[in-house]
Amino acid sequence: MPREHASIDVQGTTIDLFNDGTNNSDFISLTGIAKYKSSDAPADLIKNWLRNRSTLEFLGIWEQMNNSNFNNKLFTQILSEAGANSFIMSPKKWITLTQATGITSQPGRYGGTYAHSDIAFEFASWISPEFRLYLIKDYQQLKRSSESHFNLDWTLNRALSKANYLLHTDAIRETLIPQKLTSQEVKFTYANEADRLNIALFGVTASEWRTAHPDSKGNIRDNATIEQLLVLTNLENLNAQMILDKVSNEVRTKKLNDIARHQLQTFIQNKTTTENIRRIEKNK
């Protein structure tokens, strides 16, 4: 399947991205993101980011979760050298030494350093937390555009309208907030981190949702509300940090569920966030 390319404009900066055409993973240009902060030397900024131990720890965990061919032995060696004044890391060196798949270099028209969207958002946060939020918003809009090859088959306006209706319907307000997990659900060993997040936020795993909604188009996250997607982004970041901190599976599951419940209640009580997104969309 051929790669699909697209570009988005984030606060005046053009960001290229492509879908790898194999497992429906989107890769976003780190070079483009870096140009927001350093238009003259984006490659140097990427190298500086890669020198950070916290960056390497994040990349290592991502590869361990998503890449069975990742070279853990060399990764451990690299991590032991990180922090030294003489330590140097580049995208090419990282890819070559560890067989990483989360970062890639592209030649030609769309040339530059690209990374899986999970990693690109982490890099954007390092560049500027504000820029990261705008990047996520514009990326999600592209994913939902009816004319985009990155389409998730539902538009942002439709989702916002749905979210607005939900906020005005008392009966559905209560169903939007997940139930507090039982001790058995907290202790359960989930097949992957995605399902841990699903159970914390939606109360069911992806397969359980599919069984309960056989006629629905898309997956559980494609059918989420704006509020749920915002909370999901926060949960993903929190979960990654807790993994780095070696927090146990049981504690992580409970904490993620507690935070999901609290944040959704906050969104429902205060509609400002959703209304601000609508205003931004109307003014584009």
Secondary structure, DSSP 8 states (H G I E B T S, - for coil): ---EEEEEEETTEEEEEEE-SSS--EEEEHHHHHHHH-SS-HHHHHHHHHH-HHHHHHHHHHHHHH-TT--HHHHHHHHHHTTSTT----HHHHHHHH--SSEEEE-STT-EEEEEHHHHHHHHHHH-HHHHHHHHHHHHHHHH-TT-TT--SS-HHHHHHHHHHHHT-HHHHHHHS-----HHHHH---SSHHHHHHHHHTSS-HHHHHHH-TT-SS-TTTT--HHHHHHHHHHHHHHHHHHHTT--HHHHHHHHHHHHHHHHHHHHH-THHHHHHHHHHHH-
